[in-house]
Amino acid sequence: MKVNKFAIQLKYLREEKGITQTKLAKDLCLSQTTIAKYESGTHEPDYELLIKIAKYFDTTTDFLLGLED
């Protein structure tokens, strides 16, 4: 089974910031279900949303994708 690094990184950043899936979804203008799907690894964001998530957490897209520590 392939590990979805984006799912792991997103959940890690969200929990580090101490916010709920619902709050993150509201801040990004998404549904809580979408965030849950990202964190479970069943869906991934498009390129534009990936950049928006990186900016939200003040990190890089490479970090979100598990390409850097």
PDB file of N, H, CA, C and O in Angstrom:
ATOM      1  N   MET A   1       0.847  -1.184   0.000  1.00  0.00           N
ATOM      2  CA  MET A   1       0.000   0.000   0.000  1.00  0.00           C
ATOM      3  C   MET A   1       0.892   1.247   0.000  1.00  0.00           C
ATOM      4  O   MET A   1       1.804   1.362   0.819  1.00  0.00           O
ATOM      5  N   LYS A   2       0.629   2.160  -0.906  1.00  0.00           N
ATOM      6  H   LYS A   2      -0.112   2.066  -1.571  1.00  0.00           H
ATOM      7  CA  LYS A   2       1.401   3.395  -1.024  1.00  0.00           C
ATOM      8  C   LYS A   2       1.014   4.364   0.091  1.00  0.00           C
ATOM      9  O   LYS A   2      -0.168   4.572   0.367  1.00  0.00           O
ATOM     10  N   VAL A   3       2.022   4.950   0.723  1.00  0.00           N
ATOM     11  H   VAL A   3       2.982   4.781   0.499  1.00  0.00           H
ATOM     12  CA  VAL A   3       1.787   5.930   1.769  1.00  0.00           C
ATOM     13  C   VAL A   3       1.523   7.287   1.119  1.00  0.00           C
ATOM     14  O   VAL A   3       2.303   7.739   0.281  1.00  0.00           O
ATOM     15  N   ASN A   4       0.445   7.921   1.499  1.00  0.00           N
ATOM     16  H   ASN A   4      -0.188   7.553   2.180  1.00  0.00           H
ATOM     17  CA  ASN A   4       0.101   9.237   0.984  1.00  0.00           C
ATOM     18  C   ASN A   4       0.730  10.282   1.902  1.00  0.00           C
ATOM     19  O   ASN A   4       0.183  10.611   2.954  1.00  0.00           O
ATOM     20  N   LYS A   5       1.872  10.792   1.491  1.00  0.00           N
ATOM     21  H   LYS A   5       2.316  10.524   0.636  1.00  0.00           H
ATOM     22  CA  LYS A   5       2.608  11.738   2.331  1.00  0.00           C
ATOM     23  C   LYS A   5       1.839  13.038   2.526  1.00  0.00           C
ATOM     24  O   LYS A   5       1.919  13.646   3.594  1.00  0.00           O
ATOM     25  N   PHE A   6       1.097  13.474   1.513  1.00  0.00           N
ATOM     26  H   PHE A   6       1.032  12.980   0.646  1.00  0.00           H
ATOM     27  CA  PHE A   6       0.305  14.690   1.664  1.00  0.00           C
ATOM     28  C   PHE A   6      -0.690  14.540   2.807  1.00  0.00           C
ATOM     29  O   PHE A   6      -0.835  15.449   3.625  1.00  0.00           O
ATOM     30  N   ALA A   7      -1.372  13.410   2.872  1.00  0.00           N
ATOM     31  H   ALA A   7      -1.255  12.671   2.208  1.00  0.00           H
ATOM     32  CA  ALA A   7      -2.360  13.173   3.929  1.00  0.00           C
ATOM     33  C   ALA A   7      -1.715  13.263   5.311  1.00  0.00           C
ATOM     34  O   ALA A   7      -2.275  13.859   6.231  1.00  0.00           O
ATOM     35  N   ILE A   8      -0.550  12.673   5.443  1.00  0.00           N
ATOM     36  H   ILE A   8      -0.095  12.189   4.695  1.00  0.00           H
ATOM     37  CA  ILE A   8       0.156  12.674   6.725  1.00  0.00           C
ATOM     38  C   ILE A   8       0.593  14.092   7.100  1.00  0.00           C
ATOM     39  O   ILE A   8       0.419  14.523   8.240  1.00  0.00           O
ATOM     40  N   GLN A   9       1.156  14.803   6.135  1.00  0.00           N
ATOM     41  H   GLN A   9       1.297  14.452   5.210  1.00  0.00           H
ATOM     42  CA  GLN A   9       1.657  16.151   6.400  1.00  0.00           C
ATOM     43  C   GLN A   9       0.511  17.113   6.729  1.00  0.00           C
ATOM     44  O   GLN A   9       0.636  17.937   7.636  1.00  0.00           O
ATOM     45  N   LEU A  10      -0.584  17.014   6.011  1.00  0.00           N
ATOM     46  H   LEU A  10      -0.686  16.344   5.275  1.00  0.00           H
ATOM     47  CA  LEU A  10      -1.720  17.896   6.259  1.00  0.00           C
ATOM     48  C   LEU A  10      -2.259  17.695   7.668  1.00  0.00           C
ATOM     49  O   LEU A  10      -2.483  18.665   8.392  1.00  0.00           O
ATOM     50  N   LYS A  11      -2.465  16.455   8.058  1.00  0.00           N
ATOM     51  H   LYS A  11      -2.282  15.667   7.470  1.00  0.00           H
ATOM     52  CA  LYS A  11      -2.976  16.176   9.403  1.00  0.00           C
ATOM     53  C   LYS A  11      -1.984  16.651  10.466  1.00  0.00           C
ATOM     54  O   LYS A  11      -2.378  17.219  11.484  1.00  0.00           O
ATOM     55  N   TYR A  12      -0.710  16.415  10.222  1.00  0.00           N
ATOM     56  H   TYR A  12      -0.389  15.954   9.395  1.00  0.00           H
ATOM     57  CA  TYR A  12       0.321  16.861  11.159  1.00  0.00           C
ATOM     58  C   TYR A  12       0.263  18.376  11.351  1.00  0.00           C
ATOM     59  O   TYR A  12       0.234  18.858  12.484  1.00  0.00           O
ATOM     60  N   LEU A  13       0.245  19.123  10.255  1.00  0.00           N
ATOM     61  H   LEU A  13       0.268  18.732   9.335  1.00  0.00           H
ATOM     62  CA  LEU A  13       0.223  20.586  10.344  1.00  0.00           C
ATOM     63  C   LEU A  13      -1.053  21.088  11.020  1.00  0.00           C
ATOM     64  O   LEU A  13      -1.007  22.013  11.832  1.00  0.00           O
ATOM     65  N   ARG A  14      -2.176  20.485  10.687  1.00  0.00           N
ATOM     66  H   ARG A  14      -2.214  19.734  10.028  1.00  0.00           H
ATOM     67  CA  ARG A  14      -3.452  20.899  11.281  1.00  0.00           C
ATOM     68  C   ARG A  14      -3.436  20.673  12.789  1.00  0.00           C
ATOM     69  O   ARG A  14      -3.838  21.546  13.558  1.00  0.00           O
ATOM     70  N   GLU A  15      -2.972  19.501  13.205  1.00  0.00           N
ATOM     71  H   GLU A  15      -2.646  18.792  12.580  1.00  0.00           H
ATOM     72  CA  GLU A  15      -2.933  19.195  14.630  1.00  0.00           C
ATOM     73  C   GLU A  15      -1.903  20.051  15.365  1.00  0.00           C
ATOM     74  O   GLU A  15      -2.132  20.453  16.506  1.00  0.00           O
ATOM     75  N   GLU A  16      -0.772  20.332  14.719  1.00  0.00           N
ATOM     76  H   GLU A  16      -0.586  20.006  13.792  1.00  0.00           H
ATOM     77  CA  GLU A  16       0.244  21.204  15.322  1.00  0.00           C
ATOM     78  C   GLU A  16      -0.314  22.606  15.570  1.00  0.00           C
ATOM     79  O   GLU A  16       0.014  23.248  16.567  1.00  0.00           O
ATOM     80  N   LYS A  17      -1.145  23.061  14.666  1.00  0.00           N
ATOM     81  H   LYS A  17      -1.411  22.539  13.856  1.00  0.00           H
ATOM     82  CA  LYS A  17      -1.752  24.380  14.797  1.00  0.00           C
ATOM     83  C   LYS A  17      -2.933  24.356  15.763  1.00  0.00           C
ATOM     84  O   LYS A  17      -3.426  25.402  16.185  1.00  0.00           O
ATOM     85  N   GLY A  18      -3.379  23.154  16.107  1.00  0.00           N
ATOM     86  H   GLY A  18      -2.978  22.304  15.764  1.00  0.00           H
ATOM     87  CA  GLY A  18      -4.467  23.002  17.064  1.00  0.00           C
ATOM     88  C   GLY A  18      -5.826  23.389  16.533  1.00  0.00           C
ATOM     89  O   GLY A  18      -6.658  23.930  17.262  1.00  0.00           O
ATOM     90  N   ILE A  19      -6.053  23.109  15.251  1.00  0.00           N
ATOM     91  H   ILE A  19      -5.377  22.670  14.659  1.00  0.00           H
ATOM     92  CA  ILE A  19      -7.346  23.448  14.673  1.00  0.00           C
ATOM     93  C   ILE A  19      -8.074  22.184  14.217  1.00  0.00           C
ATOM     94  O   ILE A  19      -7.464  21.146  13.962  1.00  0.00           O
ATOM     95  N   THR A  20      -9.376  22.307  14.126  1.00  0.00           N
ATOM     96  H   THR A  20      -9.871  23.151  14.334  1.00  0.00           H
ATOM     97  CA  THR A  20     -10.202  21.179  13.696  1.00  0.00           C
ATOM     98  C   THR A  20     -10.279  21.132  12.174  1.00  0.00           C
ATOM     99  O   THR A  20      -9.935  22.090  11.481  1.00  0.00           O
ATOM    100  N   GLN A  21     -10.738  19.998  11.683  1.00  0.00           N
ATOM    101  H   GLN A  21     -11.017  19.220  12.246  1.00  0.00           H
ATOM    102  CA  GLN A  21     -10.974  19.882  10.246  1.00  0.00           C
ATOM    103  C   GLN A  21     -12.012  20.912   9.803  1.00  0.00           C
ATOM    104  O   GLN A  21     -11.904  21.480   8.716  1.00  0.00           O
ATOM    105  N   THR A  22     -13.006  21.149  10.641  1.00  0.00           N
ATOM    106  H   THR A  22     -13.093  20.688  11.524  1.00  0.00           H
ATOM    107  CA  THR A  22     -14.065  22.102  10.314  1.00  0.00           C
ATOM    108  C   THR A  22     -13.516  23.514  10.183  1.00  0.00           C
ATOM    109  O   THR A  22     -13.870  24.231   9.247  1.00  0.00           O
ATOM    110  N   LYS A  23     -12.654  23.925  11.110  1.00  0.00           N
ATOM    111  H   LYS A  23     -12.366  23.343  11.871  1.00  0.00           H
ATOM    112  CA  LYS A  23     -12.053  25.263  11.045  1.00  0.00           C
ATOM    113  C   LYS A  23     -11.180  25.403   9.806  1.00  0.00           C
ATOM    114  O   LYS A  23     -11.257  26.408   9.100  1.00  0.00           O
ATOM    115  N   LEU A  24     -10.352  24.401   9.540  1.00  0.00           N
ATOM    116  H   LEU A  24     -10.289  23.584  10.114  1.00  0.00           H
ATOM    117  CA  LEU A  24      -9.503  24.440   8.357  1.00  0.00           C
ATOM    118  C   LEU A  24     -10.353  24.541   7.089  1.00  0.00           C
ATOM    119  O   LEU A  24     -10.062  25.334   6.194  1.00  0.00           O
ATOM    120  N   ALA A  25     -11.395  23.733   7.030  1.00  0.00           N
ATOM    121  H   ALA A  25     -11.632  23.089   7.757  1.00  0.00           H
ATOM    122  CA  ALA A  25     -12.283  23.761   5.867  1.00  0.00           C
ATOM    123  C   ALA A  25     -12.906  25.147   5.680  1.00  0.00           C
ATOM    124  O   ALA A  25     -12.949  25.669   4.566  1.00  0.00           O
ATOM    125  N   LYS A  26     -13.382  25.729   6.761  1.00  0.00           N
ATOM    126  H   LYS A  26     -13.348  25.306   7.666  1.00  0.00           H
ATOM    127  CA  LYS A  26     -13.992  27.063   6.684  1.00  0.00           C
ATOM    128  C   LYS A  26     -12.970  28.093   6.204  1.00  0.00           C
ATOM    129  O   LYS A  26     -13.277  28.916   5.342  1.00  0.00           O
ATOM    130  N   ASP A  27     -11.757  28.049   6.760  1.00  0.00           N
ATOM    131  H   ASP A  27     -11.508  27.380   7.460  1.00  0.00           H
ATOM    132  CA  ASP A  27     -10.722  29.019   6.386  1.00  0.00           C
ATOM    133  C   ASP A  27     -10.308  28.892   4.921  1.00  0.00           C
ATOM    134  O   ASP A  27      -9.915  29.877   4.296  1.00  0.00           O
ATOM    135  N   LEU A  28     -10.398  27.678   4.376  1.00  0.00           N
ATOM    136  H   LEU A  28     -10.717  26.878   4.884  1.00  0.00           H
ATOM    137  CA  LEU A  28      -9.998  27.436   2.989  1.00  0.00           C
ATOM    138  C   LEU A  28     -11.193  27.422   2.025  1.00  0.00           C
ATOM    139  O   LEU A  28     -11.032  27.167   0.831  1.00  0.00           O
ATOM    140  N   CYS A  29     -12.389  27.697   2.553  1.00  0.00           N
ATOM    141  H   CYS A  29     -12.521  27.904   3.522  1.00  0.00           H
ATOM    142  CA  CYS A  29     -13.628  27.679   1.760  1.00  0.00           C
ATOM    143  C   CYS A  29     -13.878  26.308   1.138  1.00  0.00           C
ATOM    144  O   CYS A  29     -14.214  26.188  -0.040  1.00  0.00           O
ATOM    145  N   LEU A  30     -13.703  25.276   1.967  1.00  0.00           N
ATOM    146  H   LEU A  30     -13.430  25.372   2.924  1.00  0.00           H
ATOM    147  CA  LEU A  30     -13.952  23.894   1.565  1.00  0.00           C
ATOM    148  C   LEU A  30     -14.931  23.275   2.545  1.00  0.00           C
ATOM    149  O   LEU A  30     -15.312  23.907   3.531  1.00  0.00           O
ATOM    150  N   SER A  31     -15.338  22.049   2.280  1.00  0.00           N
ATOM    151  H   SER A  31     -15.028  21.536   1.479  1.00  0.00           H
ATOM    152  CA  SER A  31     -16.174  21.336   3.235  1.00  0.00           C
ATOM    153  C   SER A  31     -15.291  20.515   4.178  1.00  0.00           C
ATOM    154  O   SER A  31     -14.159  20.168   3.841  1.00  0.00           O
ATOM    155  N   GLN A  32     -15.818  20.216   5.344  1.00  0.00           N
ATOM    156  H   GLN A  32     -16.738  20.498   5.618  1.00  0.00           H
ATOM    157  CA  GLN A  32     -15.089  19.375   6.296  1.00  0.00           C
ATOM    158  C   GLN A  32     -14.861  18.000   5.686  1.00  0.00           C
ATOM    159  O   GLN A  32     -13.831  17.372   5.935  1.00  0.00           O
ATOM    160  N   THR A  33     -15.804  17.533   4.899  1.00  0.00           N
ATOM    161  H   THR A  33     -16.640  18.043   4.697  1.00  0.00           H
ATOM    162  CA  THR A  33     -15.673  16.234   4.243  1.00  0.00           C
ATOM    163  C   THR A  33     -14.465  16.214   3.307  1.00  0.00           C
ATOM    164  O   THR A  33     -13.761  15.208   3.223  1.00  0.00           O
ATOM    165  N   THR A  34     -14.228  17.306   2.613  1.00  0.00           N
ATOM    166  H   THR A  34     -14.800  18.123   2.680  1.00  0.00           H
ATOM    167  CA  THR A  34     -13.073  17.395   1.717  1.00  0.00           C
ATOM    168  C   THR A  34     -11.773  17.275   2.502  1.00  0.00           C
ATOM    169  O   THR A  34     -10.863  16.553   2.095  1.00  0.00           O
ATOM    170  N   ILE A  35     -11.684  17.981   3.626  1.00  0.00           N
ATOM    171  H   ILE A  35     -12.423  18.568   3.956  1.00  0.00           H
ATOM    172  CA  ILE A  35     -10.485  17.891   4.466  1.00  0.00           C
ATOM    173  C   ILE A  35     -10.303  16.468   4.966  1.00  0.00           C
ATOM    174  O   ILE A  35      -9.185  15.952   4.973  1.00  0.00           O
ATOM    175  N   ALA A  36     -11.388  15.826   5.385  1.00  0.00           N
ATOM    176  H   ALA A  36     -12.296  16.244   5.380  1.00  0.00           H
ATOM    177  CA  ALA A  36     -11.320  14.440   5.861  1.00  0.00           C
ATOM    178  C   ALA A  36     -10.818  13.511   4.752  1.00  0.00           C
ATOM    179  O   ALA A  36     -10.024  12.607   5.014  1.00  0.00           O
ATOM    180  N   LYS A  37     -11.270  13.728   3.532  1.00  0.00           N
ATOM    181  H   LYS A  37     -11.915  14.463   3.319  1.00  0.00           H
ATOM    182  CA  LYS A  37     -10.820  12.906   2.400  1.00  0.00           C
ATOM    183  C   LYS A  37      -9.340  13.132   2.111  1.00  0.00           C
ATOM    184  O   LYS A  37      -8.622  12.186   1.786  1.00  0.00           O
ATOM    185  N   TYR A  38      -8.875  14.383   2.227  1.00  0.00           N
ATOM    186  H   TYR A  38      -9.458  15.151   2.492  1.00  0.00           H
ATOM    187  CA  TYR A  38      -7.449  14.663   2.054  1.00  0.00           C
ATOM    188  C   TYR A  38      -6.629  13.938   3.116  1.00  0.00           C
ATOM    189  O   TYR A  38      -5.605  13.328   2.810  1.00  0.00           O
ATOM    190  N   GLU A  39      -7.087  14.009   4.369  1.00  0.00           N
ATOM    191  H   GLU A  39      -7.919  14.505   4.618  1.00  0.00           H
ATOM    192  CA  GLU A  39      -6.337  13.394   5.467  1.00  0.00           C
ATOM    193  C   GLU A  39      -6.394  11.869   5.441  1.00  0.00           C
ATOM    194  O   GLU A  39      -5.495  11.208   5.962  1.00  0.00           O
ATOM    195  N   SER A  40      -7.424  11.316   4.852  1.00  0.00           N
ATOM    196  H   SER A  40      -8.154  11.853   4.429  1.00  0.00           H
ATOM    197  CA  SER A  40      -7.505   9.851   4.755  1.00  0.00           C
ATOM    198  C   SER A  40      -6.746   9.343   3.535  1.00  0.00           C
ATOM    199  O   SER A  40      -6.515   8.142   3.396  1.00  0.00           O
ATOM    200  N   GLY A  41      -6.359  10.262   2.652  1.00  0.00           N
ATOM    201  H   GLY A  41      -6.547  11.237   2.765  1.00  0.00           H
ATOM    202  CA  GLY A  41      -5.600   9.875   1.478  1.00  0.00           C
ATOM    203  C   GLY A  41      -6.431   9.423   0.301  1.00  0.00           C
ATOM    204  O   GLY A  41      -5.887   8.903  -0.673  1.00  0.00           O
ATOM    205  N   THR A  42      -7.738   9.608   0.365  1.00  0.00           N
ATOM    206  H   THR A  42      -8.181  10.031   1.156  1.00  0.00           H
ATOM    207  CA  THR A  42      -8.587   9.185  -0.750  1.00  0.00           C
ATOM    208  C   THR A  42      -8.687  10.241  -1.839  1.00  0.00           C
ATOM    209  O   THR A  42      -9.042   9.930  -2.976  1.00  0.00           O
ATOM    210  N   HIS A  43      -8.376  11.489  -1.499  1.00  0.00           N
ATOM    211  H   HIS A  43      -8.087  11.742  -0.575  1.00  0.00           H
ATOM    212  CA  HIS A  43      -8.387  12.581  -2.467  1.00  0.00           C
ATOM    213  C   HIS A  43      -7.166  13.466  -2.244  1.00  0.00           C
ATOM    214  O   HIS A  43      -6.593  13.481  -1.155  1.00  0.00           O
ATOM    215  N   GLU A  44      -6.775  14.199  -3.273  1.00  0.00           N
ATOM    216  H   GLU A  44      -7.241  14.187  -4.158  1.00  0.00           H
ATOM    217  CA  GLU A  44      -5.686  15.156  -3.168  1.00  0.00           C
ATOM    218  C   GLU A  44      -6.130  16.459  -3.820  1.00  0.00           C
ATOM    219  O   GLU A  44      -6.935  16.448  -4.751  1.00  0.00           O
ATOM    220  N   PRO A  45      -5.605  17.583  -3.333  1.00  0.00           N
ATOM    221  CA  PRO A  45      -6.009  18.870  -3.898  1.00  0.00           C
ATOM    222  C   PRO A  45      -5.372  19.109  -5.256  1.00  0.00           C
ATOM    223  O   PRO A  45      -4.360  18.497  -5.599  1.00  0.00           O
ATOM    224  N   ASP A  46      -5.975  20.007  -6.023  1.00  0.00           N
ATOM    225  H   ASP A  46      -6.797  20.505  -5.744  1.00  0.00           H
ATOM    226  CA  ASP A  46      -5.338  20.416  -7.272  1.00  0.00           C
ATOM    227  C   ASP A  46      -4.170  21.348  -6.944  1.00  0.00           C
ATOM    228  O   ASP A  46      -3.956  21.717  -5.789  1.00  0.00           O
ATOM    229  N   TYR A  47      -3.435  21.714  -7.967  1.00  0.00           N
ATOM    230  H   TYR A  47      -3.609  21.415  -8.906  1.00  0.00           H
ATOM    231  CA  TYR A  47      -2.224  22.511  -7.794  1.00  0.00           C
ATOM    232  C   TYR A  47      -2.499  23.835  -7.085  1.00  0.00           C
ATOM    233  O   TYR A  47      -1.774  24.197  -6.158  1.00  0.00           O
ATOM    234  N   GLU A  48      -3.525  24.553  -7.501  1.00  0.00           N
ATOM    235  H   GLU A  48      -4.114  24.259  -8.254  1.00  0.00           H
ATOM    236  CA  GLU A  48      -3.840  25.852  -6.904  1.00  0.00           C
ATOM    237  C   GLU A  48      -4.197  25.729  -5.433  1.00  0.00           C
ATOM    238  O   GLU A  48      -3.773  26.548  -4.618  1.00  0.00           O
ATOM    239  N   LEU A  49      -4.970  24.715  -5.090  1.00  0.00           N
ATOM    240  H   LEU A  49      -5.315  24.049  -5.752  1.00  0.00           H
ATOM    241  CA  LEU A  49      -5.349  24.515  -3.692  1.00  0.00           C
ATOM    242  C   LEU A  49      -4.145  24.063  -2.857  1.00  0.00           C
ATOM    243  O   LEU A  49      -4.032  24.423  -1.686  1.00  0.00           O
ATOM    244  N   LEU A  50      -3.267  23.291  -3.447  1.00  0.00           N
ATOM    245  H   LEU A  50      -3.359  22.999  -4.399  1.00  0.00           H
ATOM    246  CA  LEU A  50      -2.050  22.878  -2.749  1.00  0.00           C
ATOM    247  C   LEU A  50      -1.235  24.107  -2.335  1.00  0.00           C
ATOM    248  O   LEU A  50      -0.725  24.173  -1.217  1.00  0.00           O
ATOM    249  N   ILE A  51      -1.119  25.062  -3.228  1.00  0.00           N
ATOM    250  H   ILE A  51      -1.533  25.009  -4.137  1.00  0.00           H
ATOM    251  CA  ILE A  51      -0.400  26.307  -2.930  1.00  0.00           C
ATOM    252  C   ILE A  51      -1.123  27.082  -1.825  1.00  0.00           C
ATOM    253  O   ILE A  51      -0.484  27.620  -0.921  1.00  0.00           O
ATOM    254  N   LYS A  52      -2.438  27.137  -1.899  1.00  0.00           N
ATOM    255  H   LYS A  52      -2.958  26.699  -2.633  1.00  0.00           H
ATOM    256  CA  LYS A  52      -3.232  27.843  -0.883  1.00  0.00           C
ATOM    257  C   LYS A  52      -3.042  27.205   0.493  1.00  0.00           C
ATOM    258  O   LYS A  52      -2.930  27.914   1.493  1.00  0.00           O
ATOM    259  N   ILE A  53      -3.007  25.888   0.550  1.00  0.00           N
ATOM    260  H   ILE A  53      -3.098  25.312  -0.262  1.00  0.00           H
ATOM    261  CA  ILE A  53      -2.799  25.179   1.820  1.00  0.00           C
ATOM    262  C   ILE A  53      -1.395  25.458   2.352  1.00  0.00           C
ATOM    263  O   ILE A  53      -1.215  25.685   3.549  1.00  0.00           O
ATOM    264  N   ALA A  54      -0.411  25.442   1.470  1.00  0.00           N
ATOM    265  H   ALA A  54      -0.557  25.258   0.498  1.00  0.00           H
ATOM    266  CA  ALA A  54       0.966  25.731   1.884  1.00  0.00           C
ATOM    267  C   ALA A  54       1.061  27.137   2.473  1.00  0.00           C
ATOM    268  O   ALA A  54       1.698  27.328   3.510  1.00  0.00           O
ATOM    269  N   LYS A  55       0.444  28.113   1.833  1.00  0.00           N
ATOM    270  H   LYS A  55      -0.072  27.959   0.991  1.00  0.00           H
ATOM    271  CA  LYS A  55       0.462  29.484   2.345  1.00  0.00           C
ATOM    272  C   LYS A  55      -0.265  29.576   3.685  1.00  0.00           C
ATOM    273  O   LYS A  55       0.181  30.286   4.587  1.00  0.00           O
ATOM    274  N   TYR A  56      -1.364  28.872   3.815  1.00  0.00           N
ATOM    275  H   TYR A  56      -1.726  28.295   3.083  1.00  0.00           H
ATOM    276  CA  TYR A  56      -2.136  28.881   5.060  1.00  0.00           C
ATOM    277  C   TYR A  56      -1.274  28.424   6.236  1.00  0.00           C
ATOM    278  O   TYR A  56      -1.320  29.016   7.314  1.00  0.00           O
ATOM    279  N   PHE A  57      -0.493  27.376   6.020  1.00  0.00           N
ATOM    280  H   PHE A  57      -0.456  26.896   5.144  1.00  0.00           H
ATOM    281  CA  PHE A  57       0.346  26.837   7.083  1.00  0.00           C
ATOM    282  C   PHE A  57       1.760  27.426   7.083  1.00  0.00           C
ATOM    283  O   PHE A  57       2.612  26.995   7.862  1.00  0.00           O
ATOM    284  N   ASP A  58       2.009  28.403   6.217  1.00  0.00           N
ATOM    285  H   ASP A  58       1.318  28.752   5.585  1.00  0.00           H
ATOM    286  CA  ASP A  58       3.317  29.037   6.106  1.00  0.00           C
ATOM    287  C   ASP A  58       4.420  27.994   5.918  1.00  0.00           C
ATOM    288  O   ASP A  58       5.416  27.971   6.641  1.00  0.00           O
ATOM    289  N   THR A  59       4.207  27.144   4.930  1.00  0.00           N
ATOM    290  H   THR A  59       3.398  27.163   4.343  1.00  0.00           H
ATOM    291  CA  THR A  59       5.171  26.096   4.606  1.00  0.00           C
ATOM    292  C   THR A  59       5.303  26.002   3.087  1.00  0.00           C
ATOM    293  O   THR A  59       4.760  26.835   2.362  1.00  0.00           O
ATOM    294  N   THR A  60       6.008  25.013   2.620  1.00  0.00           N
ATOM    295  H   THR A  60       6.449  24.336   3.209  1.00  0.00           H
ATOM    296  CA  THR A  60       6.202  24.846   1.174  1.00  0.00           C
ATOM    297  C   THR A  60       5.344  23.705   0.645  1.00  0.00           C
ATOM    298  O   THR A  60       4.903  22.832   1.393  1.00  0.00           O
ATOM    299  N   THR A  61       5.124  23.738  -0.646  1.00  0.00           N
ATOM    300  H   THR A  61       5.482  24.447  -1.253  1.00  0.00           H
ATOM    301  CA  THR A  61       4.414  22.616  -1.269  1.00  0.00           C
ATOM    302  C   THR A  61       5.275  21.353  -1.186  1.00  0.00           C
ATOM    303  O   THR A  61       4.745  20.248  -1.068  1.00  0.00           O
ATOM    304  N   ASP A  62       6.588  21.510  -1.248  1.00  0.00           N
ATOM    305  H   ASP A  62       7.019  22.408  -1.345  1.00  0.00           H
ATOM    306  CA  ASP A  62       7.477  20.343  -1.108  1.00  0.00           C
ATOM    307  C   ASP A  62       7.281  19.666   0.243  1.00  0.00           C
ATOM    308  O   ASP A  62       7.258  18.438   0.320  1.00  0.00           O
ATOM    309  N   PHE A  63       7.138  20.454   1.309  1.00  0.00           N
ATOM    310  H   PHE A  63       7.157  21.451   1.246  1.00  0.00           H
ATOM    311  CA  PHE A  63       6.897  19.867   2.626  1.00  0.00           C
ATOM    312  C   PHE A  63       5.560  19.131   2.634  1.00  0.00           C
ATOM    313  O   PHE A  63       5.469  18.005   3.123  1.00  0.00           O
ATOM    314  N   LEU A  64       4.526  19.769   2.094  1.00  0.00           N
ATOM    315  H   LEU A  64       4.599  20.684   1.697  1.00  0.00           H
ATOM    316  CA  LEU A  64       3.205  19.130   2.059  1.00  0.00           C
ATOM    317  C   LEU A  64       3.225  17.807   1.297  1.00  0.00           C
ATOM    318  O   LEU A  64       2.516  16.864   1.649  1.00  0.00           O
ATOM    319  N   LEU A  65       4.034  17.750   0.265  1.00  0.00           N
ATOM    320  H   LEU A  65       4.610  18.516  -0.021  1.00  0.00           H
ATOM    321  CA  LEU A  65       4.113  16.537  -0.550  1.00  0.00           C
ATOM    322  C   LEU A  65       5.125  15.515  -0.016  1.00  0.00           C
ATOM    323  O   LEU A  65       5.318  14.451  -0.603  1.00  0.00           O
ATOM    324  N   GLY A  66       5.763  15.860   1.106  1.00  0.00           N
ATOM    325  H   GLY A  66       5.606  16.725   1.583  1.00  0.00           H
ATOM    326  CA  GLY A  66       6.705  14.942   1.721  1.00  0.00           C
ATOM    327  C   GLY A  66       8.046  14.880   1.015  1.00  0.00           C
ATOM    328  O   GLY A  66       8.785  13.906   1.166  1.00  0.00           O
ATOM    329  N   LEU A  67       8.370  15.918   0.239  1.00  0.00           N
ATOM    330  H   LEU A  67       7.770  16.709   0.116  1.00  0.00           H
ATOM    331  CA  LEU A  67       9.625  15.939  -0.487  1.00  0.00           C
ATOM    332  C   LEU A  67      10.759  16.559   0.312  1.00  0.00           C
ATOM    333  O   LEU A  67      11.924  16.438  -0.066  1.00  0.00           O
ATOM    334  N   GLU A  68      10.425  17.227   1.420  1.00  0.00           N
ATOM    335  H   GLU A  68       9.478  17.325   1.726  1.00  0.00           H
ATOM    336  CA  GLU A  68      11.438  17.793   2.312  1.00  0.00           C
ATOM    337  C   GLU A  68      10.932  17.688   3.750  1.00  0.00           C
ATOM    338  O   GLU A  68       9.731  17.574   3.997  1.00  0.00           O
ATOM    339  N   ASP A  69      11.866  17.730   4.679  1.00  0.00           N
ATOM    340  H   ASP A  69      12.841  17.823   4.478  1.00  0.00           H
ATOM    341  CA  ASP A  69      11.514  17.636   6.106  1.00  0.00           C
ATOM    342  C   ASP A  69      11.117  18.980   6.662  1.00  0.00           C
ATOM    343  O   ASP A  69      10.791  19.086   7.844  1.00  0.00           O
TER     344      ASP A  69
END
